[in-house]
Amino acid sequence: KRFWAHGLMPVLRDDGTTVVESSIIIEHVAPQLVPTLEVRFLDRFFDLYVMTPMQKIVLDVLRPAGERDARGVADARARLDISYVWLEGRLSDKQWAAGEDFTMADLLQHLRSSMQLGAPHL
């Protein structure tokens, strides 16, 4: 919490400047990996429409049985299903997620592929 009020990681200290959150750190240390709005869009899409519902599902399992949120989990699963269909259609025939070169979106693509959850090209 000394450098970031939320006390969460990641945090980068660079010559007295505090940089927080993965995407912002990547853009700070390797701006060439974020060349377009498409790359930023895929970053936001992944955070909002994949990771957020996935976290909802996982954290719900960790709660005591009486505190679980069946409706919230159902909504999260529905959002994930829509997101994976969209991503599958968008990424199935591409070498790189956004454009002709490796970008921050491909870092996310790698993370997606390591978590697959039934989506063959992700």
C-alpha positions as CSV (number, residue, x, y, z in Angstrom):
1,K,0.0,0.0,0.0
2,R,3.0,2.2,0.2
3,F,3.0,2.7,-3.6
4,W,-0.6,1.7,-4.5
5,A,-3.6,2.4,-2.3
6,H,-5.3,-0.9,-3.2
7,G,-2.3,-2.9,-2.1
8,L,-2.5,-5.1,-5.2
9,M,0.0,-6.3,-7.7
10,P,1.5,-5.6,-10.1
11,V,3.2,-2.4,-9.3
12,L,6.3,-1.1,-11.0
13,R,8.6,1.6,-9.6
14,D,10.5,3.3,-12.4
15,D,12.8,6.1,-11.5
16,G,10.5,7.4,-8.8
17,T,7.3,6.9,-10.9
18,T,4.8,4.4,-9.8
19,V,3.1,2.5,-12.6
20,V,0.2,0.1,-11.7
21,E,-1.8,-2.5,-13.5
22,S,-0.5,-5.0,-16.1
23,S,-1.6,-3.3,-19.3
24,I,-0.3,0.1,-18.2
25,I,3.1,-1.4,-17.1
26,I,3.4,-3.2,-20.5
27,E,2.6,0.0,-22.3
28,H,5.2,1.9,-20.1
29,V,8.1,-0.5,-20.6
30,A,7.3,-1.7,-24.2
31,P,5.1,0.9,-25.9
32,Q,5.7,-0.8,-29.2
33,L,3.5,-3.7,-28.0
34,V,0.5,-1.3,-27.9
35,P,0.6,0.3,-31.4
36,T,-3.2,0.6,-32.0
37,L,-6.6,1.0,-30.5
38,E,-7.4,-2.5,-31.6
39,V,-4.7,-3.8,-29.2
40,R,-6.1,-1.7,-26.4
41,F,-9.6,-2.9,-27.2
42,L,-8.6,-6.5,-27.0
43,D,-6.9,-5.9,-23.7
44,R,-10.1,-4.3,-22.3
45,F,-12.3,-7.0,-23.9
46,F,-10.3,-9.7,-22.2
47,D,-10.4,-8.0,-18.8
48,L,-14.0,-7.0,-18.9
49,Y,-15.7,-9.9,-20.8
50,V,-13.4,-12.9,-20.0
51,M,-11.5,-12.3,-16.8
52,T,-14.3,-10.5,-14.8
53,P,-16.9,-13.3,-15.3
54,M,-14.2,-16.0,-14.8
55,Q,-13.2,-14.4,-11.5
56,K,-16.9,-14.3,-10.5
57,I,-17.2,-18.1,-11.2
58,V,-14.0,-19.0,-9.4
59,L,-14.6,-16.8,-6.4
60,D,-18.1,-18.1,-6.0
61,V,-16.7,-21.7,-5.6
62,L,-14.5,-20.5,-2.8
63,R,-17.4,-19.0,-0.8
64,P,-19.2,-20.9,1.9
65,A,-22.2,-22.7,0.4
66,G,-24.7,-20.4,2.0
67,E,-23.1,-17.3,0.5
68,R,-22.9,-18.4,-3.1
69,D,-24.5,-16.5,-5.9
70,A,-26.1,-18.9,-8.4
71,R,-27.7,-16.2,-10.5
72,G,-24.5,-14.2,-10.7
73,V,-22.6,-17.3,-11.7
74,A,-25.2,-18.1,-14.4
75,D,-24.9,-14.6,-15.7
76,A,-21.0,-14.9,-15.7
77,R,-21.1,-18.2,-17.6
78,A,-23.5,-16.7,-20.2
79,R,-21.1,-13.7,-20.6
80,L,-18.1,-16.1,-21.0
81,D,-20.0,-18.2,-23.6
82,I,-20.7,-15.1,-25.7
83,S,-17.1,-13.8,-25.3
84,Y,-15.6,-17.1,-26.3
85,V,-17.8,-17.4,-29.4
86,W,-16.8,-13.8,-30.4
87,L,-13.1,-14.5,-29.7
88,E,-13.1,-17.8,-31.5
89,G,-14.6,-16.2,-34.6
90,R,-12.2,-13.3,-34.5
91,L,-9.0,-15.2,-33.8
92,S,-9.3,-18.7,-35.3
93,D,-7.6,-17.8,-38.6
94,K,-5.1,-15.2,-37.4
95,Q,-1.4,-15.6,-36.6
96,W,-1.5,-12.6,-34.4
97,A,-4.4,-11.2,-32.4
98,A,-4.3,-7.6,-33.7
99,G,-2.5,-7.0,-37.0
100,E,0.6,-8.4,-38.6
101,D,3.0,-8.2,-35.6
102,F,3.2,-9.5,-32.1
103,T,1.5,-7.0,-29.6
104,M,0.2,-6.9,-26.1
105,A,-3.0,-8.6,-27.5
106,D,-0.9,-11.7,-28.1
107,L,0.3,-11.7,-24.5
108,L,-3.4,-12.0,-23.7
109,Q,-3.9,-14.6,-26.5
110,H,-1.2,-16.7,-24.8
111,L,-2.9,-16.4,-21.4
112,R,-6.2,-17.4,-23.1
113,S,-4.7,-20.4,-24.7
114,S,-3.3,-21.6,-21.4
115,M,-6.7,-21.4,-19.8
116,Q,-8.7,-22.7,-22.9
117,L,-12.0,-23.7,-21.1
118,G,-13.2,-25.5,-24.1
119,A,-12.4,-22.9,-26.7
120,P,-10.1,-24.6,-29.3
121,H,-8.3,-21.7,-30.8
122,L,-8.0,-19.6,-27.7
